[in-house]
């Protein structure tokens, strides 16, 4: 079972990133839940979601007390959720907006200059996909091809975004 908290502000694709993971799980015949949480402001306000994926049994609850992974897209999100990541867990940090080092030294921190990388790959709105690439690389939750296929399916109604979305994911996946 993988418990993931994804957090940032509205407009960063936080909720979309969570949905992509759930769709990937469903396409792979796994069990998954997605629980969004956001302020009334939406774009610019706080946003986070909880994703729980289990390959073997139904997920009993989407509520996460201790996460395996935190994806922090901004500093307030890192500050709020980093200490709830389990020892040995993973914290993926958008270093484009977060200059602080992770205080949870019991978890592995991965720093990704997601905004810059998304811009370099022709899609300023796809920093979430850069982060997703880095997360998949470090977690091994799904093979890279599963996510690439999920991007194609999810964005099928907007095919003009598929190449740049895939490029952003691949760029994040290529990071060490």
Buried (B, 14 or more C-beta within 10 A) or exposed (E): EBBBBBBBBBEBBBBBBBBBBBBBBEBBEBBBBBBBEBEEEEEEEBBBBBBBBBEEEEBEEBEBEEBBBBBBBBBBBBBBBBEBBBEEBBBBBBBBBBEEEBEBEEBBBBBBBBBEBBBBBEBEBBBBBBBBBBBBBBBEBBEBEBBBBBBEEBBEEEEEBBBBBBBBBBBBBEBE
